[in-house]
Amino acid sequence: MTTETGAPLRHQNRALTSIRGIMALWVVGHHLQFGLSVGGYDYAAWLFGPGYVGVDVFFVLSGFVITAVHRDMTSSSTGDFFIRRIFRIYPLHWFVLAIILAIWVRQQWIEGLPLVTDHLASLPIVALLLQPYLLHEPNWNVASWSIGVEMLCYLLFPLAILVLRRMTLVVSLAALVIAVLYERHTHSEMVWGWPAIARGLSGFALGMMVQQMTLLFPRPRTRLATSLELAAVGLMAVTVLLRHLALFPIPAALLIYALAAERGVLSRALSGPVWYWLGQISFSVYLLHPTVIALFSGLMPPKRLLAALGLTLGQGLTALVWTVLVIGTLLTLASLTWRLIEDPARRCGIRLARRLG
């Protein structure tokens, strides 16, 4: 997952940025389930359990936005594209990885254990974001697998955009149908190997084709845009309630198409400052959340201990308090890393690309 808040567009779609933030929190909720289970709690699993599909929506969003921003890419601007992508992803990734490494070394030192060289040997692979291709287990920052796959999407994008620009209406519609079917076919929770790679490629391709549709068909008017937004949200809810999660990215793609028109009621609502702020820091939220959850898991009082002490806070209240503390801490840290790491690195990449260009 990445954000494109600094994209060189004349106008930025705030609602699409906000959707990225909402999906990031849903992924956080999915991983919170593991922390809650350590303490013996089962809190809102029906809602947070399917949150892993938020990553698939990231891929669709990324394909859509990257295509919109860099549709006119030429051979001379390819270097500019890759420089911006590298500075957008790697600085924050390395910063979070350094924090995880420091925590791990401290734990080894406190427990008096020797450094596990096998574990350290995988660190360069993760640092280069090659773990989806070379490792076969979650390692270091488990969330970073998706940006490793996204880097592959970026590598293929210059060729893909050349093909996309030459597509006729009929070919584009056929490609959209294929992208929808392939997205459903590649549904998986895997975070390494071909299943993980296919998740990223199919979602990114679907996003590219949705962006193509916004150019081939006129923007829907206000009533139609609102109807499409509400229909898409309704279908997304149905796929979650019925656990047909393989279908979730498809109505999500419809929602992206509707929000791109910037005319519907939901688009206006999601353009508010709070939602937009959440979207801006979503990349930091995504990369930081496994570490924050892991640190807080040790502070979660086991349910059986509370019962033995006669401390009953009501069903789910302890889990709710713990969840609020985790998310509050996460959003605070993400705001800081966005301001101190993400945004400066992004601006540095833009300046460097302009100088070299």
C-alpha positions as CSV (number, residue, x, y, z in Angstrom):
1,M,0.0,0.0,0.0
2,T,1.1,3.6,-0.8
3,T,-0.4,7.0,-0.8
4,E,-0.3,9.6,-3.6
5,T,-1.1,12.7,-1.6
6,G,1.7,14.5,-3.4
7,A,0.7,13.6,-6.9
8,P,1.3,16.3,-9.5
9,L,-2.4,16.7,-10.4
10,R,-4.1,20.0,-11.0
11,H,-6.7,18.8,-8.5
12,Q,-6.6,16.1,-6.0
13,N,-9.6,13.8,-5.2
14,R,-9.8,14.1,-1.5
15,A,-12.5,11.4,-1.2
16,L,-10.2,8.7,-2.8
17,T,-7.5,9.7,-0.3
18,S,-10.0,9.3,2.5
19,I,-11.0,5.8,1.3
20,R,-7.4,4.8,1.7
21,G,-7.4,5.9,5.3
22,I,-10.6,4.0,6.0
23,M,-9.2,0.8,4.5
24,A,-6.0,1.2,6.5
25,L,-8.0,1.3,9.7
26,W,-9.9,-1.8,8.6
27,V,-6.7,-3.6,8.1
28,V,-5.6,-2.5,11.6
29,G,-8.8,-3.9,13.0
30,H,-8.1,-7.2,11.3
31,H,-4.7,-7.5,13.0
32,L,-6.2,-6.2,16.3
33,Q,-8.0,-9.5,16.5
34,F,-4.8,-11.3,17.1
35,G,-3.9,-9.0,20.0
36,L,-7.4,-9.4,21.5
37,S,-7.2,-13.2,21.2
38,V,-4.0,-13.2,23.3
39,G,-6.0,-11.8,26.2
40,G,-8.9,-14.2,25.6
41,Y,-11.2,-11.7,24.0
42,D,-13.4,-11.9,20.9
43,Y,-14.4,-8.3,20.1
44,A,-16.4,-7.5,16.9
45,A,-14.7,-10.2,14.9
46,W,-17.6,-10.2,12.4
47,L,-16.5,-6.7,11.4
48,F,-12.7,-6.7,11.8
49,G,-12.1,-10.3,10.7
50,P,-12.5,-9.6,7.0
51,G,-10.4,-6.5,7.2
52,Y,-7.5,-8.1,5.3
53,V,-9.3,-7.4,2.0
54,G,-8.6,-3.7,2.7
55,V,-5.1,-4.4,1.2
56,D,-6.7,-5.6,-2.0
57,V,-8.6,-2.3,-2.2
58,F,-5.2,-0.5,-1.7
59,F,-4.0,-2.2,-4.9
60,V,-7.1,-1.1,-6.9
61,L,-6.7,2.4,-5.6
62,S,-3.0,2.5,-6.4
63,G,-3.6,1.3,-10.0
64,F,-6.3,3.9,-10.4
65,V,-4.4,6.9,-9.0
66,I,-1.0,6.0,-10.6
67,T,-2.7,5.7,-14.0
68,A,-4.5,9.1,-13.5
69,V,-1.3,10.8,-12.5
70,H,1.2,9.2,-15.0
71,R,-1.1,8.4,-17.9
72,D,1.0,10.6,-20.2
73,M,4.3,9.0,-19.2
74,T,7.0,8.9,-21.9
75,S,10.3,7.2,-22.0
76,S,12.0,10.4,-20.9
77,S,9.8,10.6,-17.8
78,T,10.2,7.0,-16.7
79,G,13.2,7.9,-14.5
80,D,11.2,10.7,-12.8
81,F,8.5,8.2,-12.1
82,F,10.8,5.6,-10.4
83,I,12.6,8.3,-8.4
84,R,9.3,9.6,-6.9
85,R,8.1,6.0,-6.2
86,I,11.4,5.1,-4.4
87,F,11.4,8.2,-2.2
88,R,7.7,7.7,-1.5
89,I,8.1,4.1,-0.2
90,Y,11.6,3.3,1.1
91,P,12.4,6.1,3.6
92,L,9.4,5.3,5.8
93,H,9.8,1.6,5.3
94,W,13.4,1.7,6.4
95,F,12.5,4.0,9.4
96,V,9.9,1.5,10.7
97,L,12.2,-1.4,10.0
98,A,14.9,0.3,12.1
99,I,12.5,0.7,15.0
100,I,11.6,-3.0,14.8
101,L,15.2,-4.0,14.7
102,A,16.0,-1.9,17.7
103,I,13.1,-3.4,19.7
104,W,14.2,-6.9,18.7
105,V,17.8,-6.4,19.7
106,R,16.7,-4.9,23.0
107,Q,14.5,-7.9,23.7
108,Q,17.4,-10.3,22.9
109,W,19.7,-8.4,25.2
110,I,17.1,-8.3,28.1
111,E,16.4,-12.0,27.8
112,G,20.1,-12.8,27.5
113,L,19.6,-14.6,24.2
114,P,22.2,-14.8,21.4
115,L,21.3,-13.0,18.2
116,V,19.6,-15.3,15.8
117,T,21.7,-15.1,12.7
118,D,19.1,-16.8,10.6
119,H,16.6,-14.1,11.5
120,L,19.1,-11.4,10.8
121,A,19.9,-12.9,7.4
122,S,16.4,-12.1,6.2
123,L,16.8,-8.4,7.1
124,P,18.4,-7.3,3.8
125,I,15.7,-9.1,1.9
126,V,12.9,-7.3,3.8
127,A,14.8,-4.0,3.6
128,L,14.8,-4.3,-0.2
129,L,11.1,-5.4,-0.2
130,L,11.9,-8.7,-1.8
131,Q,10.3,-10.9,0.9
132,P,7.2,-11.8,-1.2
133,Y,9.5,-13.4,-3.7
134,L,12.2,-14.9,-1.6
135,L,10.7,-15.7,1.8
136,H,7.9,-18.0,2.7
137,E,6.8,-16.7,6.1
138,P,6.0,-13.4,7.7
139,N,9.2,-11.7,8.6
140,W,10.1,-8.5,10.5
141,N,7.3,-6.1,9.4
142,V,4.6,-8.3,8.1
143,A,2.7,-5.3,6.6
144,S,5.5,-4.5,4.2
145,W,4.8,-7.5,1.9
146,S,2.2,-5.5,0.0
147,I,4.6,-2.6,-0.9
148,G,7.0,-5.2,-2.1
149,V,4.4,-6.4,-4.5
150,E,3.5,-2.9,-5.3
151,M,7.0,-2.2,-6.4
152,L,6.6,-4.9,-9.0
153,C,3.4,-3.2,-10.2
154,Y,5.5,0.0,-10.6
155,L,8.1,-1.8,-12.6
156,L,5.5,-3.1,-15.0
157,F,3.6,0.2,-15.2
158,P,5.5,1.9,-18.0
159,L,4.8,-1.0,-20.3
160,A,1.2,-1.4,-19.1
161,I,0.4,2.3,-19.7
162,L,1.7,2.1,-23.3
163,V,-0.8,-0.8,-23.9
164,L,-3.6,1.0,-22.1
165,R,-3.3,4.2,-24.1
166,R,-3.8,2.2,-27.3
167,M,-6.9,0.3,-26.2
168,T,-10.1,1.0,-28.1
169,L,-13.5,1.1,-26.3
170,V,-14.3,-2.5,-27.1
171,V,-10.9,-3.8,-26.1
172,S,-11.1,-1.7,-22.9
173,L,-14.5,-3.2,-21.9
174,A,-13.2,-6.7,-22.6
175,A,-10.1,-6.0,-20.5
176,L,-12.2,-4.7,-17.7
177,V,-14.3,-7.9,-17.6
178,I,-11.1,-9.9,-17.6
179,A,-9.7,-7.8,-14.8
180,V,-12.9,-8.3,-12.7
181,L,-12.8,-12.0,-13.2
182,Y,-9.1,-12.3,-12.5
183,E,-9.5,-10.2,-9.3
184,R,-12.1,-12.6,-8.0
185,H,-10.0,-15.6,-9.0
186,T,-6.9,-14.4,-7.2
187,H,-8.6,-13.8,-3.9
188,S,-6.3,-14.9,-1.1
189,E,-5.0,-14.1,2.4
190,M,-1.5,-15.1,1.5
191,V,1.3,-12.6,2.0
192,W,4.1,-14.4,0.1
193,G,4.7,-16.3,-3.0
194,W,2.6,-16.3,-6.2
195,P,-0.8,-15.9,-4.4
196,A,0.4,-12.6,-2.9
197,I,1.9,-11.4,-6.1
198,A,-1.3,-12.2,-8.0
199,R,-3.3,-10.3,-5.5
200,G,-1.3,-7.2,-6.2
201,L,-1.1,-7.5,-10.0
202,S,-4.9,-8.2,-10.4
203,G,-5.9,-5.4,-8.1
204,F,-3.5,-2.9,-9.7
205,A,-4.7,-3.9,-13.2
206,L,-8.4,-3.6,-12.1
207,G,-7.6,-0.1,-10.9
208,M,-6.0,0.9,-14.2
209,M,-9.0,-0.3,-16.1
210,V,-11.4,1.6,-13.8
211,Q,-9.4,4.7,-14.5
212,Q,-9.7,4.0,-18.3
213,M,-13.5,3.9,-17.9
214,T,-13.5,7.4,-16.4
215,L,-12.0,8.6,-19.7
216,L,-14.2,6.6,-22.1
217,F,-17.5,7.5,-20.4
218,P,-18.7,10.9,-19.3
219,R,-18.7,11.7,-15.6
220,P,-22.0,10.7,-14.0
221,R,-24.2,13.5,-12.8
222,T,-25.0,14.1,-9.2
223,R,-27.9,11.8,-8.8
224,L,-26.3,9.0,-10.7
225,A,-23.0,9.4,-8.9
226,T,-24.8,9.3,-5.5
227,S,-26.7,6.2,-6.6
228,L,-23.5,4.4,-7.7
229,E,-21.8,5.4,-4.5
230,L,-24.6,4.0,-2.3
231,A,-25.0,0.9,-4.5
232,A,-21.3,0.2,-4.2
233,V,-21.2,0.6,-0.4
234,G,-24.3,-1.6,-0.1
235,L,-22.7,-4.4,-2.2
236,M,-19.5,-4.1,-0.2
237,A,-21.5,-4.6,3.0
238,V,-23.3,-7.6,1.6
239,T,-20.1,-9.3,0.6
240,V,-18.8,-8.8,4.2
241,L,-22.0,-10.0,5.9
242,L,-22.3,-13.0,3.6
243,R,-18.5,-13.6,3.8
244,H,-18.2,-13.5,0.0
245,L,-14.9,-11.6,0.4
246,A,-13.5,-12.7,-2.9
247,L,-16.1,-10.3,-4.4
248,F,-15.3,-7.3,-2.2
249,P,-12.8,-5.5,-4.4
250,I,-15.2,-5.5,-7.3
251,P,-17.9,-3.2,-5.7
252,A,-15.0,-1.3,-4.2
253,A,-13.8,-0.6,-7.7
254,L,-17.3,0.7,-8.5
255,L,-17.1,3.0,-5.5
256,I,-13.7,4.3,-6.8
257,Y,-15.3,5.0,-10.2
258,A,-18.2,6.8,-8.6
259,L,-16.0,8.9,-6.2
260,A,-13.8,9.9,-9.1
261,A,-16.7,12.0,-10.5
262,E,-16.6,14.1,-7.3
263,R,-20.3,14.8,-7.6
264,G,-22.0,12.4,-5.2
265,V,-23.1,12.9,-1.6
266,L,-20.6,10.4,-0.3
267,S,-17.8,12.1,-2.2
268,R,-18.6,15.4,-0.5
269,A,-18.8,13.7,2.9
270,L,-15.5,12.0,2.5
271,S,-13.8,15.2,1.4
272,G,-14.0,16.5,5.0
273,P,-10.8,17.4,6.8
274,V,-10.9,14.5,9.3
275,W,-11.3,11.8,6.7
276,Y,-8.7,13.5,4.4
277,W,-6.2,13.7,7.3
278,L,-6.7,10.0,7.9
279,G,-6.0,9.3,4.3
280,Q,-2.9,11.4,4.4
281,I,-1.4,9.4,7.2
282,S,-2.7,6.0,6.0
283,F,0.7,4.7,4.8
284,S,2.2,5.4,8.2
285,V,-0.8,3.8,9.9
286,Y,-0.4,0.7,7.7
287,L,3.4,0.3,8.2
288,L,3.4,1.1,11.9
289,H,0.3,-0.8,13.1
290,P,1.8,-4.4,13.5
291,T,4.6,-3.0,15.8
292,V,2.2,-0.9,17.9
293,I,-0.2,-3.8,18.3
294,A,2.6,-6.1,19.3
295,L,3.8,-3.7,21.9
296,F,0.4,-3.2,23.4
297,S,-0.4,-6.9,23.4
298,G,1.8,-7.4,26.4
299,L,-0.3,-4.8,28.3
300,M,-3.6,-6.6,27.6
301,P,-4.9,-8.1,30.9
302,P,-6.0,-11.7,30.4
303,K,-9.8,-12.1,30.9
304,R,-9.3,-15.0,33.3
305,L,-7.0,-12.8,35.5
306,L,-9.7,-10.1,35.7
307,A,-12.3,-12.7,36.6
308,A,-10.0,-14.1,39.3
309,L,-9.6,-10.7,40.8
310,G,-13.3,-10.0,40.7
311,L,-12.8,-7.1,38.2
312,T,-15.5,-7.1,35.6
313,L,-15.7,-4.1,33.4
314,G,-18.7,-5.4,31.4
315,Q,-18.6,-7.5,28.3
316,G,-16.2,-6.2,25.7
317,L,-15.4,-3.0,27.7
318,T,-11.8,-4.0,28.4
319,A,-11.3,-4.9,24.8
320,L,-12.8,-1.6,23.7
321,V,-10.6,0.4,26.0
322,W,-7.5,-1.5,24.8
323,T,-8.6,-0.9,21.2
324,V,-9.0,2.8,21.7
325,L,-5.6,3.1,23.3
326,V,-3.9,1.2,20.4
327,I,-5.6,3.2,17.7
328,G,-5.1,6.5,19.5
329,T,-1.4,5.8,19.9
330,L,-1.1,4.6,16.3
331,L,-2.8,7.7,14.9
332,T,-0.5,9.9,17.0
333,L,2.7,8.2,15.9
334,A,1.5,8.0,12.3
335,S,0.9,11.8,12.3
336,L,4.4,12.3,13.5
337,T,6.0,10.0,10.9
338,W,4.0,11.5,8.1
339,R,5.2,15.0,9.1
340,L,8.8,14.1,9.9
341,I,9.5,11.2,7.5
342,E,6.9,10.7,4.8
343,D,6.2,14.2,3.6
344,P,9.9,15.4,3.6
345,A,11.0,12.3,1.8
346,R,8.3,12.7,-0.8
347,R,9.3,16.4,-1.4
348,C,12.9,15.4,-1.6
349,G,12.1,12.8,-4.3
350,I,10.2,15.4,-6.3
351,R,13.1,17.9,-6.1
352,L,15.6,15.2,-7.1
353,A,13.5,14.1,-10.0
354,R,13.1,17.6,-11.3
355,R,16.9,18.2,-11.1
356,L,17.8,15.0,-12.9
357,G,15.0,15.6,-15.4
